[in-house]
Amino acid sequence: MGGQADFVHLHVHSEYSLLDGAAHLRRLVERAAQLGFPALALTDHGNLFGAMEFYNLGREAGVKPILGAELYVAPGHRTERAPVDGQYEGANHLTVLVRNATGYRNLIQLVSRGYLEGFYYKPRVDKELLARHAEGLLALSGCLNSEVSRLLLAGDVARARDAAGGYAEIFGRDFYFMEVQAHGLPDQLRVTDGTVRIAQALGIGLAGTNDSHYLEAADARAHEVLLCLQTGAKLADPGRWRFATEEFYLKSAEEMQKVFAELPEAYANTLAVAERCELTLGFDQFHLPRYEVPAGHTLDSYLREVAEAGLRRKYPSPTSEVDDRFEYELRIIREMQFSGYFLVVWDFIKYAKDRGIAVGPGRGSAAASLVAYCLGITSVDPIRYGLVFERFLNPGRKSMPDMDIDFAD
């Protein structure tokens, strides 16, 4: 297409907006690269299912990946089950983007808690959760189904302004933008005027998005089929739910410039938003749960203490072969920095056994570890059966230990 575009799509759905997004991630990123976009956001509905795949594809294609989600925000507390203005979802939409590693961890928390604590038709969060996990995130006010837009459509300008001000307080005024869209919908024309006025009144920037659900205009029909699958309707049904126009695709920068010809700030600010989002993920490190050891202990020393107690139970009179093997394994585990891993596995297996939950004797290469046997992780004596520890953990191959464990259902 020639040259780099000066626009970034910040509201984009993929195949992981299930039965609503018709853009496969690889084709989505390829299309963004073809159109010359310097960056691209992924904001699937209430989830991060495609986050890692999208991140890697974007890096490979030279398109900066901006992770995000279109969150569902409950009108009250997330545990309350009630609709909003007759809407079955019982939630308002909010576009949230990741700025850094802290923001990524916080968005993981929000998405997870949305499913575990707030699920009502959709995985919902609430403003309490948003305030608790806002650090490192940037928010856009959202589409027609957002709190601000719904209030504007209802003619309640004062409450809409208060709602926007509340979100700005949660995320910080530098990290909250009023989102404007233009898909040829009459309601959007009404909302845009009010949104611009709120932005001016509160000193908040505008950001233009296109709420992309498919790649090209010609894909609108395929998207309609997805919506039929979602709602159990047929294409022949005249009253079926559908998008009112065929404008919900990944438009070029030139097309978006025309869309926001009267709001150049909304167009230009997409770059400003993208520049605020700088997430770098490393895939060469192990990210393990942090095991809290008793006072005066390190992970290594506590693993030794617990394992030695097991050693005395398993081998009241250990031979030199047992002692040497035990010290060798502890040294390898310590040098490979897996003491915490062993303690975590020991902890949840001990929890199960203490409560009478059946646990298997251990499968696979983990049965070759004497330390695992002494911890009660496995029930197979590797000395008796001549099992080779390096089959399980090899200092010449830096990889995660693999402990196959079976629990009663």
N, C-alpha and C positions, 0 to 999 in steps of 0.2 A: 504494500500500500504506500510505501515510501515514507521514511522518517518516523520519528517517535511522536505519538499522539500526546496532546496536552490535556488529556482527560482520563479519569480512572473510574471504572464501574465499581460502585461501593455496595450495591444491593443485587446480589446474584444468587440464583438457585441452581442446583445441579440435580442429578439423578437421586441424590440423597435427601431431597425434599420429596419424600416418597409419594408417588402418584400425583405429583404436582409440578415437579421439575423434569424437563425433558432434555436436559443437556448433560451428556456424558462428560465426565471430568477431563479426560484426555482431549476430546474434541473441543471442549470449552477453552482449555488453556491454549491449544493450537490456534483456535480462532482469535483469541486475545492477542497472541503473538503476531498473527497475520495482520491484524488491524493496528499493530504498532503500539499497543497499550503498555506503558512502563510498569504497571502494576494491575492487580485484579483482586477483588475481595470475594470471598465465598461466605454467603450468609444463609445457609440452609435453615429450614424451619425447626427450631428448637433442638438442634443436634450438631454434633461435631463428627459425624460418621465419616465424612470424606476429608477431614482436615489434613491428615498426614499424607494421603495420596495427592491431594491438591498442592500441599507444600512442596513435595518433591517434584511434581510435574512442573510447577511454576519455576522452581530453581533451575531445572533442566532447560526450560524454554527461554530463560532470561526475562521472565515476567515476575516481578516481585509478588509473592503470594501474601495476601492479607487475610488472616483467619478471622472468622466471625460467625455470628448466628443471628437469625431473626427470632428473638425471644418472645415468648408469650408471657405477659405480665398480668397477674390476677388483679382484679379491681380492689380487692381487700387483702385479707391474709391468704396465703397460698393454700392453706388447708380448707378454706371455705369453698363449698361447691355450689356456685350460683352463676347463672348466665349474665352477660352484660348487654343491656338494652335489647334483649331478645336474641342475641347472638349465641349460637350453641357452644362456641368455644369457651365462653366464660373467661376471656382474656383479651388484652390489648397487645398489639404488636409493637416491638421495639428493635431497631437495628443496632447491633453491638459489634464493634470491631476490636481486635487485639492490638495493643500498642507494643507490648514487650513480653518478656517471659513471665513476669508477675501477672500481667493481664491474661495470658494464656492459662495459667494455673487457676485464676479466678473464674474464667469462663468455663473451664472444666467443672468447677464447683457449682456454678449456676446451672449448667445443663444437667449435671447429675442430680442435684437437689430438685430440679424441676420435675424429673421423672420420679424420684423417690418420695418427695414430700408434697408436690403440688399438682400431681396429675389429675386432670379433669377434662376429658376429651383430648387435651393436649398437655405436654409437659410444661407446667407454669411456674414461674418465680413470682416474687412480689417485691415491693420497694424496700422492704427490710433486708432481703437478701441482696438486692442490687447495691444498697448502701454498704453492706458488709464486704462485698466483693467487687467494688468499683475500681479499685486501684489498678492502673495499667490498662484500662479499657477506654474506649471512645464510643459514644453513642450518637446515633442519628434519631430524630424524633419519630420517624417511622412512616408507614404508608397510610392509606385511607382507613385501615383497621387499627391505627394507633390511637392512644388515648387523646392526644392533642387533636388529631383530625376528627375523631368522633364528636368531640365537644364542639369543634368549629362547625361541623355539619348540623349539630343540634342548635346552633346559634348562641351557644354559651361561651362567648369570647373571653370573659373574665376567668372562668374556670380553666379554659384552654391555656391562657397565659400563665395561670398559677401552676398548672401541670408542667408546662415547659420549664418554668422557673425551678420547680422541684427537681426535675431531672438534671438541670444545669448545676444545681447544688450537689447532687449525688455524684456526678461525674467530673465536675469542675468546668468552668465556663470555657476554658480552652479546649475541652474535650467533649463538648456537646454541640451539635449542629442541628439546625432546623432543616428537615428533609423535605424537598419538593420534587414532585413527579409530574409528568405530562404524557399520558397515554391516550389523550383525546376523550377523557371521561368528564362529563359535566361537573360531577362532584369534585374532581380534582381542581377545576377552575375556581370553584368556590373556596376550597380549602387553601389553595396556594395564596390567594390574596390575604387571608387571615394569618397564614404561616409567616408570610413576609412581614406583616405588621408586628407580629409577636417578636420576630427576630430583631427588628428595628427597635422595638420598645425595650427589649432585654439586652441589647448589644450582643446578640448571638449570631454567628455566621450561618449562611445558607449553604446547603450541599445538594446538588442535583443528582438524582438517581433514576434508573429506568426499570427497576424491579424485574430483572431478566429471568424468565423461566424456560427459555429455549434459545437456540443459537441464531436462527434466521427467521425472517417473516414467514417463509414457506413451511416452517415447522409448526405453525399454529394449529394445523389440523391434527398432527400427532399429539400435541398437547391436549387438545380437546378429548381425544381418546383416553388419555390418562385420567382426566377429570371424570369421565364417564365410569372408568374402573373404580375410581375413588368413591363416587357417589351411588354406584349401582344403577346408573341411568343408561339409556341408549342414545346414540347419535340422532336417532329419529325423533326423540322426545322434544317437543317444542319448548317445554318449560324447564328443561334441564339447566343445571348451573354451568355457566361458562364465563370466560373472560369476555368483556364487552367489546374489546378491540383486538387487533392482531399486532399490537405495538410492544409486546412484552418480550422482546428479543435483545440480543447483545448488539446494540447499534454501534456504528462507527463514531469516531470523535466528531466527524463532520455532521453526522445526523444529530448528535447530541448538542452540538453548537447551535443548530437551527432550533432544536427543541427549546433551548434556554436562551434564545437570542435576546429576549427582554430581561433576562436575569443572568447577566454575564458573571456575576459574583458566584452564583450557584454552580456554574460550569467550572470556573477557575478554582474554586475551593476544593474540588475533588482531589487535585494535586496536593493541596495543603493538608488534607486529611491523610492521604497516602504517605506523605512525608512524616507524619506523626506516628506511623505504624512501622516499627522496625523490630520484627521478631526474628531471632536467629536460634534455630534448634540444632542441637548436636546429637548425632546418632552413634557416637563412639564412646558413650559412657553408659554405665548401668545406673538406673534410677530405682533404688530399692526402698521399701518402707524403712523408716528410721526406728530401730529397736531401742527402747529406753532401758538402759542397764542400771542396776542399783548403784547408789553412791559409792565412790571409791573404785569403781570398775571401769575398764574400757570394754569395747566389744570383744576384743581378743581375750582379755583376762576372764571375763564372765563366761565366754564359751568354754574356756579351759576348765573353769570351776564346775560348770554343769556337766561337761563331758567326763571329767574325772570322777564325779559322783556316780555316773552311769558305768564307768569302767570298773569301779570297785564292786558294783552290783553284778555286772556280767562276768567279771573275772576276779574272784576273790584272791586268787594267787596267780597273777599274770606272769607269763613267761617273758623272756627278753624279746622274743619275736613280737609279742603283743605290745610291749612298752615301746619298742623301736617304731613299730607301725603307727602307734598312737601319736608319738611325737612328730613323726614324719608328716602325717596327715594334718595335724594342727599347724605345722610350719607352712605347708603348702596353702592351706586355707587362709592363714594370716597374710602370707605374701601376695595372694591373689585378691585379698580384701573381701573375702566372703564370710567373715565371722558373723556379720549382721544377718546375712541370708540364712545361715544355719540356725541362728537364734529365732528368727521369725518363723521358720518352718517348725522348729521344735516347739515353739510357743503355741501355735494353733493345733498341732497334733496332741500336745499335752492337754490343751483345753478340751478337745474331743474325748480323749480317753478318760479324763477326770469326770466327765458327765455321761459316761457309758455309751458314747457314740462309737459304733464299730469303725475301726480304721484298718486298712489292709496292711499286710506285712512288708509292703514295698515291692516295686517292680523296676525292672530295667537296671541301668548302670549304678543307681544310687545304692543298691544292695552291696556294692563293692566297697563302701566306705565304713571303716571301723568307727569313726566319730559319729556318723549317722546312726549306727547300731547302738552305740553307747548312749546317745541322746533319746533313743526310743523312736526315732523317725522310721527306721526299718527294724524288722525282727529276724533278719538273716545274719548269721555269724560269718563275716567274710574271711576270717582266719580259718575256720573249720573247713570252708568250702574252697579255699585257695583263690578267692576273687581278687582281681587286680584293680587297685585304687585308681590308677591312671586311666582306666576305661571310663571312670566317672569324672575325674577332675585332673586335667593334664596341664602342668605349668607351662608346657610348650605350646599350648593352644588356648588363648585367652577367650573363653566363651562361658556363658552362664551355666551353672550346674543344672541338671535336669532331674528333678525328683518327682517321679510318678507316684501319686498318692491316691488311694481309693477310700471314700467315705460311704457309709450307709446313707441311703436317701432319706 
